[in-house]
Amino acid sequence: MRKSFLFCAAVLTISLELSAQWQNQPEPLKVAVDETTFREHVRVLASDEYGGRKPLTPYEQKTIDYIAGEFKKLGLQPAGGDSYFQEVPLVDATVKAKGGKFVVKGPKGSTTLRDFDDDIIWTARKDLRIGLKNAEFVFVGFGINAPEFGWNDYEGIDVKGKVVVALVNDPGYYDQTLFKGRQMTYYGRWIYKFEEASRQGAAGILVVHDDRPASYGWNVVQASWWEHNLELINDKDNRDLVLFKGWVTRPKATELFENAGYTYEELLTRAQKKGFRSFSLQSKANIDFVNDVSVGISHNVAAVLPGTDLKDEYVIYNAHWDHFGIGKPIDGDSIYNGASDNASGVATILTIAKKFAELGVKPRRSILFLGVTAEEAVLLGSQHYVTHPLVPLEKTVAVLNYDGTAPAPATYDVIHHAENTADKFVRIAAEGQGRTYVPVKSGTGYRSDHFSFNRVGVPTIVTRGGRSQVKEGARGRKPGTYHQPSDEYSEDWDVAGTVQNIGLTFSIGWLIANTDETVEWYPDAPYRRK
């Protein structure tokens, strides 16, 4: 009883302190969020007139002009000196197998892989033809080299010049005692597997797609990577990267394994065991891919609201503006409008920018509003930004990232991935809205632009509405619309939670911009400032 009383007293004391802190905040934190402004930005950016906002298409210019125009209307300064735009050089490649298919010959039979239906292939190279004679296929388990977990699927095997086949996700998905259990690590991401295959000198890599461990269906792969795949150009002109990379369906991987003398279940089980060793499937293929390739300049869009006495330090509000443009028709619709993903994110930073600009009170730290390109092509715009920052990374105090902010129902709670000292400000902002603060220790994820900042040690803030809904049974994004033409704006969208969360993260940014404190990663977080 005594312990219970002390605990309740402590909770009450913290609650009163937080409430007092909120009440002492200036009026800017109590200004209502403009839902009309938010909806109008989504309505425009997700309209057919913007053609799905694909980078390196005429619709890019229309999109970035709109964003820059809104920044200019608000009186925000260009972040790039005299320009709101930052150039991002990209390779645009569409790879097709000659004849639309290629054949892998194994000891027990041959497997035919047909473009689009069975595999999706792309490249970062500028080569017009990609050819390999008698390319050997090697099974590399999950394709992971993770010293901190005592795991190296590449130990004892040379894959130079070979094609590696890797399972999606990481061993923890299947065995909760490995890695971080069901919490996917970066090692489970397909982008990591591509990077590691390049480091190992492989000629190509196919990741086996499986709906559940991948967390999306084959239709998402088809919509996302079928053609016009984008890549950054590195300082080695991408010659250090694999010739090709891509996905293969689980049914075709099963056939490929069986023609090598193994079952899928057998190899999946073997790959989960610590000490697994990769091996040749004794299968080969003559590969002849034709690459329709071009090089172009895409753009990030950035504007600054200068601060006062701490103006050389920055808080960043970030969202990616791109989507998949015009692609293969589904149910007669070929425009991938990307209303939720991510017209809603751009609308969020524009709404927050308006709120800051109209305050009449400048924050102490400067605020950078950033719209990045090519997130859908693996965070390319944000990757370029962190290697070519418009403001010093060491002076960037925190980044708030927005991806798929609407539709979202209102909730009584706020979930925050508490990996750095920003959780104090999240708690204050949530308490100020009368919402319950729910910290979680599940990592901030790897599937949006905040990860680019994490990798270079810049603290990021990831929050979302919780599970305790104000209106029971309210719905967020409609299932089946992710990366599909059906991701369209509707006036019926429930944005009550979106408006809540815009207000929440505006307040978080305001609090951080006006404190003497910096934001630092906790000791157990996997990220550190470089």
N, C-alpha and C positions, 0 to 999 in steps of 0.2 A: 504493500500500500504506500509506504514511504517513498519507494522508488518511482511509483506511478505518479505521485503528487509532484515530486521534483521534476519529472519529465514534463508534465503538463505545464508547470510553472515556467520551465525553460522555454517551451514552445510559445506560451503566452507572451513572455518577455521579448522573444525574437519578433513575434508578430507585431507587438506594439512599437518596437523599434523601427521595423520596416514601414509601418503605417506613418510613423512620425517623419521618417525620411521622405516618404512620398509627399506628405502634406507640406513639407518644407521646400519641395521643388517648385521652380517658377511656373507660371501659367502656361508656357508652351507645351508642357506635357499633358495639359488637360484640354487641348484643342481637339475637336472632333475630326475624325477622318472623313474625307470627302468621297463617299461611295460613287457619286455621279461621275466624278473625274476618273476614278478607277475604271468604271464600266466603259466609259467612252474610249479610253486608251485601248482596252481589250477589243472593243467592237471594231475599232479602226485597224489595229495591227493584225487581227485574226480574220479580216475580211478577205474575200476572194481577190480584191484589188491588190493585195500585197503578196499574192501568189505563193503563200507558204514560206516566205522569207528565207529562201535558200541562198547561202553565200555564193558569190561569184556569178550571180544572175542579175538581170536588170532590177529584180525586186529587192536586192540588197540595197542599192542606192536609194530606192524609195523608202525603205525601212530606216536606214541610218539618217537620212535627211529628216524624217519625221522626228526621230529621237533628238537629234541635234537641234531641230527647230523648237522643240518643247523646252530644251535646256536654255536656249537663247531667250525665249519668251519669259522665262523665270528670272532672267538676269544672271544666270550662272556663267562663270568664266570658262573658256576652253581650257582643258587640262593639258593639251599638247602645244602650249604656247599661243599660236594664233589659229589653231585648228581644234575642233572637237573630235577629230578622227586620228586614230593610230593605225598605221598600215600593218597588215598581217599577211606575209607571203604564203601562199598555199599551192599545193599540187592537187589538181582535180583529175581523178583517174577512174575509168570504168573498164574493168577487166572481164574478158569473156574467153572461155576455152574455145580453141578452134574447133568448129563443128558443134559447139554448145555442150561438149562433154569430154571427159577423159576417163581412161580405164586404168585401174590399179590391179595388177596381176599378182596373186598370192599363190602359195604352195598348193592350195586346195580349190582354187577357182579365181574368177575375176569379178571385180566390183566396178560397175559403171556409175560415175558421178555426173549428174546432169546439172547444168547451171540453173540456179534459182530453186528448183525443186529439191535437190539433194545437197547442194553446197552453195555458199556465197563467198566469192574470192575478191580480194582487192590488194592494192600495192601502194607503197609510198614512193616507188621508183618512177623515174621519168622514161624508162625504156619502153619502146613501142611494142617489143615482143619479149616475152618471158619464156625461156625454154630450158628444160632440163631433160637430159637423156638418162634413162634407167635410174631415175631418182628413187632412192631407198626410203622406205617408210619405217619410222621408229616410234614405238609406243613409250611415252615419257610420263605415264601416270597423270598427275595433276600439273606437270611441267613447272615445278616449284623448286627454287633454291633459297631456303630460309634458314640461315645459320642460327638465329635466335630460337627457332623451334626444333633445331637439330634435324633438319630435313633437307635433303638434296636429291631430287629426282634425276639430276644429270651426273651424279657421281659415277665415275668409272665407265662413261660412254662418250664417244666422240660423235657429235651429230653434225659436224661441219659438212655442208653441201647436201644434207639430207632433209627430208620432210618429217617433222615431228607431229604426232597426234596426241593431244592433251585433253583431259577431262575438264569440264567447267567446274567452278567453285573450288573449295579446298577440302582436305580430309575431315576437318571439323564438322562439315555438314552431315557426315555419315557417322562419325565417332565423336561424341561430345567431349571426350578427354583430350582430343587433339586440337592444336591451334587455339582458336577461341570459341570452339563449339559452333553453334549455329550462327554466331555473329561472324559473317564473312569478313575475312581479312583482305588486304589489298592483293595478297597472293592468289586469292580466288577469282579476281577479276580477269577477264579476257585480255584487257590491255596490258596487265602485268605479264601474262603468258606470252604475248607477242614480244614485249620488251626483252624478256629473258631468253626467248628463242633467238633473238638477234644477238644478244650478248654471247650466246653459246655457239654462234656461227652457223645456225641452221639456214637452209635455203628457203624453207617454207614451213608454215605451221597451220594445222587445222585443229580448231577447238570443237569438241563434240558438244552439240547443243542438246540439252535435256531441260524440258520446261520448268520443272520444280527447282532444281538447284540453280538454274539460270534466272529464275523468277519472272520469265516471260516466254511467250510462245514463239514458234518458228516464223509466224506471220510478222512479228516485230523485227526479227532479223532480216526478213525479206524487204520490209518497208524501209529499214534503216540503212542497209548496206548494199542494195542491189546495184546501184549505179551512182556515178558522180561522187565517189568517196574522196574526202579531203584529208590532206596531211600537211603538217608544217614542213618547211624545208630547213634541215639542220646545217651545221657548219661543214658537214662532210657530204652535202648534197644528197643525203639519204642513202649513200652507198654502203653504209654500215648496217643497214636494216635488212631484214629478210626480203627475198625476192617477192614473196607473196604471203598473205595471211588470210584467214577466213574461218568460216564455220562449216561443219558437216552435221547433218541430222543424225539423231541417235539411231534410227533404223538403218541408215546407210553405214554408220560406224559399226553397228552390229554385224552387218553383212561383210564389211571389210575385215573385221576381227575373225569372223567364222572362216573366211577364205584364207586366213593366216593360221587357222587351227585352234582358235580360242573362242570362248563365249564372252559376251559383253559382261555378264555378271562375274565371271571368273576374273577378268582384268580389273573390273571395278573393285572387287574384293582385295586383289593383290595390291592395287595402288594405294589402298587405305592403310596398309601395314607399314609401320616405321621400319626403315631399312630396305624398302622397295628399291629395286634396281631396274632401270629402263633397259629395253632390249629391242633388237630389230624384229620387225614382223615378217622379214624375208619376203616382203612385197615391194614391187617396183612399178613405176609408171613413166611413160614418156609424156612430158608436159609441154604443151604449146599454148600459151595464153597470148591473146592480142590485147593491147592496152591503148585505149583512147584517152590520151593524156594532154593536159594543158596546165599552164602555170598562170596564176593570177594573184591580184592583191585584194584581200578582204580588209575589213576594218572593225576595230573596236571603237566605241563612242564614249567619250569621257568629258565630264564637266566638274568644276570645282566651285564650292561655296567657301571662300576664304574665312579662316577663323580670326581670332584676335591675338591674345598673348601667346597662345600655343599653336599659331597658324602653320608652323613647320612640321607639325604632326597631323596624322590623318586617320579618319574613320572612313571606310569604304562601304558603300551600298552597291552590290553587284547583282546583275541578272544577265543571262544570255538572250540575245534577240533572235537567234536563228531557229529554223525548223527545216523540214525536208523538202519544201518546195512543191513542185508538180511531178508526180511519179505515176506508178502503175495504178490504174483505176481500181477501186474497190466499190462494188455496188454503184457503178457509174460515176463515182466522184474521184477525181485525180488530184485535187488540191489538198495538200496536207497542211491545214490552216494553223495547227499548233496553238489553239486558243488557250488551253490550260498550260501547255508546254511549248513556248513560254511567254506568250503575249501577256499572260497574267503576271509573270515575274517582272517584265519590263514596265507594265502598268503600275506595279507596286513601287518600283523605285522612282517613277515619275510622280506618283502621288505623294511619296515621302519628300521628294525634292520640292514639290509645290508647298508642302507644309513648312519645310525649313525656310524657303524663300519668302513666304508670307508672314513669318513670325514677327519681323521687325527687331528681333534680338539675335545677334550673331553668336554662334558657339565659339568656345575658346579654341578648340582644335578645328582644322579645316575638314570639310566633308567632300569626298570624291564620289561622284555618281558614275558608275561604270556599266556600260552595256557591251558585252563581249560576243564575238563571233564564234561560230563553229564549235559550240559545246557538244552538239549532237555527233560531231566527228571526233569525239574523245577529248573534250575540254581544250581544244586547240587555241582559242582566243585567250583564255585565261593562262594557259601555258606560255603563250607568247608574252603576255603582259608581265608575268613574274620574272621572265628573263630580260625584259625590256621595260621595266616599270616607269611610269610617268611621274611617280613620286617615290622617294626612297623606301624600300621595303623595311629598313630598320626604323623608319619613322612612321610606319603604318601600324597603328595601335591595334586595330581589329577590323575584320571583314564580316559583313552580314550579307549572306547570299540568298537569292530567291529563285526558286524553280518550282513551277506548278503550284502557285499560291491559291488558285481558285479553280472550281468552286470549293467551298469549305464551310461546313456548318459551325455555328457558335458552340463553344465549349466552356465548361466551368474551370478547366485546368489547362496548364501549359506544360508541354514536355520539352525539356532542355537537355541536350547532350553536354553534360557538365565535365569538360576536359580542361578548362582553364578558368582563370579568376574572373572572367566575365559573368560567371553564374551569380555573383552578388548583384549585379545590375539587372540581370534577367529576373531575379527574385523580387527586387524592388518594383520593377515595371509590372510584373504579373500581379503582385499584391495591390498595386495602384489601380488595377482593373478589377479588383475583387476576385481574382482567379487564383486557383491553387497551383503552386509551383511544384513540378514533378521532375527532379533531376534523374537522369539515367546515365549509366556507364556502359554504353553499348557502341561507342565509337561514332564518329560523325559521317561515316560512309564515304564512298569513293565515286559516286555516280553523278556528281555535279561539281561546279567550278570551285567550290570552297576547297576541294582537295588539292587543286593546283597551289593555293596559298598555304595549305597545311604542309605540303612537301618542302616548302622553303622556310617553314617555321613561323609564318605569320599566323597569329591566333584568329580563328574563325568562330562564329557564333551560329549555331544551328538550333532553332526552336520550331515547334509546330503545335497546333492545337491538340489537346488531349483527347481522351475517350469518353469523358463525361459530358454528353451533349445537353445543351440548353433545351433544344427541341428534339425530343426522342424520335428516332427513326429518320432524322434528316440525313441527306446523302451528299457526298462530295462528288469527285469525278466519276462519271459513268463508267462502269467496267467495260473493258474491250476497246476503249478509245485511245489508249496509249500508243503513240506513233502511228496513228491511223487517220485517214481523212475525216473520220467522225469526231475528231477532237475540234469541235467548233463552238463558237460562243452562242449562248442562248440567254435571252432576257429572264428565263426561268432559273438561271443559276442562283444557288444559295451562296451568297458572299458574306453572310453575317460573320462567319469565322474569319474570312479573309480580312474584313474591316477590323475585327478585333486584333488580328495579328499584325496588320500594318501599324495600328496604333501602338501595339506592344513593342515592335522593333524600332519604330521611330523613337520611342521613349528610351530604349536601350542605347541607341546611338547617341541620343542627346545627352544622356547621363555620362557616357564614356567620353564624349567630346568636351564635357565641362568639368571633369575631375582632374586632379593632379596625378591620379594613379594610372599606371599602364596595365595592360592585360598580359598575363603570362601563362604558359602551359603548366599544368600540374606535373609533378615529377613522374607520375605513372603514364602520362600521355605519350604516344609514340612520336610526337613532333617536337622539335626544338628549333629555336632560331639559329640560322647558320652563321 
